[in-house]
Amino acid sequence: MSQGTNSVDEYLKEMELIVIRADVKDDMEDIMARFMNGLNCDIAHIVELHIYMELKEIVHMVMKVEK
């Protein structure tokens, strides 16, 4: 799964839906890594320089970068 032409918010919602539907049992670190790996490269390169403890921290930073 990747962001593609979706906004970050659309990408996040799609990912959350897939995680729920697939009944993914991964821990939060794995889910955060999947989210980061699916981001568009220009956003991911900026965001990956920071340390995050929760998915919502990543989403907040990514939305700031997207603007």
PyRosetta script that sets phi, psi and omega in degrees:
from pyrosetta import init, pose_from_sequence

init()
pose = pose_from_sequence("MSQGTNSVDEYLKEMELIVIRADVKDDMEDIMARFMNGLNCDIAHIVELHIYMELKEIVHMVMKVEK")
pose.set_psi(1, 138.9)
pose.set_omega(1, 178.5)
pose.set_phi(2, -142.1)
pose.set_psi(2, 162.6)
pose.set_omega(2, -177.4)
pose.set_phi(3, -66.6)
pose.set_psi(3, -44.2)
pose.set_omega(3, -179.4)
pose.set_phi(4, 57.7)
pose.set_psi(4, -129.0)
pose.set_omega(4, -178.8)
pose.set_phi(5, -91.5)
pose.set_psi(5, 2.2)
pose.set_omega(5, 178.3)
pose.set_phi(6, -71.8)
pose.set_psi(6, 152.4)
pose.set_omega(6, 169.3)
pose.set_phi(7, -70.6)
pose.set_psi(7, 166.6)
pose.set_omega(7, 178.2)
pose.set_phi(8, -60.9)
pose.set_psi(8, -41.3)
pose.set_omega(8, -179.9)
pose.set_phi(9, -62.4)
pose.set_psi(9, -43.8)
pose.set_omega(9, 178.2)
pose.set_phi(10, -63.6)
pose.set_psi(10, -43.1)
pose.set_omega(10, 179.0)
pose.set_phi(11, -61.2)
pose.set_psi(11, -44.7)
pose.set_omega(11, 179.0)
pose.set_phi(12, -61.1)
pose.set_psi(12, -47.4)
pose.set_omega(12, -178.9)
pose.set_phi(13, -62.0)
pose.set_psi(13, -40.9)
pose.set_omega(13, 178.6)
pose.set_phi(14, -65.0)
pose.set_psi(14, -41.7)
pose.set_omega(14, 179.4)
pose.set_phi(15, -65.2)
pose.set_psi(15, -44.6)
pose.set_omega(15, 178.7)
pose.set_phi(16, -59.5)
pose.set_psi(16, -41.0)
pose.set_omega(16, 179.4)
pose.set_phi(17, -63.8)
pose.set_psi(17, -43.5)
pose.set_omega(17, 179.2)
pose.set_phi(18, -64.5)
pose.set_psi(18, -41.9)
pose.set_omega(18, 179.1)
pose.set_phi(19, -61.2)
pose.set_psi(19, -40.9)
pose.set_omega(19, 179.4)
pose.set_phi(20, -69.3)
pose.set_psi(20, -48.7)
pose.set_omega(20, -177.8)
pose.set_phi(21, -62.7)
pose.set_psi(21, -38.2)
pose.set_omega(21, -178.0)
pose.set_phi(22, -84.1)
pose.set_psi(22, -3.9)
pose.set_omega(22, -179.2)
pose.set_phi(23, 53.1)
pose.set_psi(23, 49.3)
pose.set_omega(23, -178.5)
pose.set_phi(24, -66.5)
pose.set_psi(24, 131.5)
pose.set_omega(24, -178.1)
pose.set_phi(25, -106.6)
pose.set_psi(25, 12.6)
pose.set_omega(25, -179.2)
pose.set_phi(26, -64.5)
pose.set_psi(26, 156.0)
pose.set_omega(26, 175.7)
pose.set_phi(27, -78.1)
pose.set_psi(27, 169.7)
pose.set_omega(27, -173.9)
pose.set_phi(28, -62.3)
pose.set_psi(28, -33.9)
pose.set_omega(28, 178.5)
pose.set_phi(29, -61.1)
pose.set_psi(29, -41.5)
pose.set_omega(29, 178.9)
pose.set_phi(30, -67.3)
pose.set_psi(30, -39.4)
pose.set_omega(30, 178.9)
pose.set_phi(31, -66.5)
pose.set_psi(31, -41.9)
pose.set_omega(31, 177.8)
pose.set_phi(32, -62.3)
pose.set_psi(32, -41.4)
pose.set_omega(32, 179.1)
pose.set_phi(33, -63.3)
pose.set_psi(33, -41.9)
pose.set_omega(33, 177.6)
pose.set_phi(34, -62.8)
pose.set_psi(34, -41.9)
pose.set_omega(34, 178.6)
pose.set_phi(35, -60.7)
pose.set_psi(35, -48.3)
pose.set_omega(35, -179.7)
pose.set_phi(36, -62.0)
pose.set_psi(36, -41.8)
pose.set_omega(36, -178.6)
pose.set_phi(37, -65.6)
pose.set_psi(37, -24.6)
pose.set_omega(37, -179.1)
pose.set_phi(38, -90.2)
pose.set_psi(38, -8.4)
pose.set_omega(38, 179.7)
pose.set_phi(39, -68.5)
pose.set_psi(39, 153.0)
pose.set_omega(39, 173.0)
pose.set_phi(40, -61.3)
pose.set_psi(40, 143.0)
pose.set_omega(40, -172.7)
pose.set_phi(41, -55.2)
pose.set_psi(41, -42.3)
pose.set_omega(41, -177.6)
pose.set_phi(42, -61.8)
pose.set_psi(42, -34.9)
pose.set_omega(42, 177.5)
pose.set_phi(43, -79.6)
pose.set_psi(43, -44.9)
pose.set_omega(43, -176.6)
pose.set_phi(44, -59.5)
pose.set_psi(44, -39.6)
pose.set_omega(44, -178.0)
pose.set_phi(45, -64.0)
pose.set_psi(45, -35.1)
pose.set_omega(45, 178.7)
pose.set_phi(46, -74.4)
pose.set_psi(46, -43.7)
pose.set_omega(46, -173.2)
pose.set_phi(47, -74.8)
pose.set_psi(47, -32.2)
pose.set_omega(47, -175.3)
pose.set_phi(48, -68.4)
pose.set_psi(48, -9.6)
pose.set_omega(48, 179.0)
pose.set_phi(49, -78.4)
pose.set_psi(49, -7.4)
pose.set_omega(49, -177.9)
pose.set_phi(50, -107.1)
pose.set_psi(50, 159.6)
pose.set_omega(50, 177.8)
pose.set_phi(51, -102.7)
pose.set_psi(51, 132.3)
pose.set_omega(51, -177.7)
pose.set_phi(52, -125.4)
pose.set_psi(52, 144.5)
pose.set_omega(52, 178.1)
pose.set_phi(53, -104.3)
pose.set_psi(53, -23.3)
pose.set_omega(53, -176.6)
pose.set_phi(54, -139.1)
pose.set_psi(54, 154.5)
pose.set_omega(54, 179.1)
pose.set_phi(55, -59.6)
pose.set_psi(55, -37.8)
pose.set_omega(55, -178.0)
pose.set_phi(56, -64.2)
pose.set_psi(56, -29.0)
pose.set_omega(56, 175.8)
pose.set_phi(57, -67.4)
pose.set_psi(57, -41.4)
pose.set_omega(57, 177.7)
pose.set_phi(58, -63.3)
pose.set_psi(58, -47.8)
pose.set_omega(58, -178.3)
pose.set_phi(59, -59.6)
pose.set_psi(59, -43.0)
pose.set_omega(59, 179.5)
pose.set_phi(60, -59.7)
pose.set_psi(60, -47.0)
pose.set_omega(60, -179.3)
pose.set_phi(61, -65.9)
pose.set_psi(61, -42.8)
pose.set_omega(61, -178.7)
pose.set_phi(62, -63.2)
pose.set_psi(62, -40.1)
pose.set_omega(62, 178.9)
pose.set_phi(63, -65.9)
pose.set_psi(63, -35.6)
pose.set_omega(63, 176.0)
pose.set_phi(64, -64.8)
pose.set_psi(64, -42.9)
pose.set_omega(64, -179.6)
pose.set_phi(65, -67.2)
pose.set_psi(65, -39.5)
pose.set_omega(65, -178.2)
pose.set_phi(66, -60.8)
pose.set_psi(66, -34.5)
pose.set_omega(66, -179.4)
pose.set_phi(67, -69.4)
pose.dump_pdb("model.pdb")
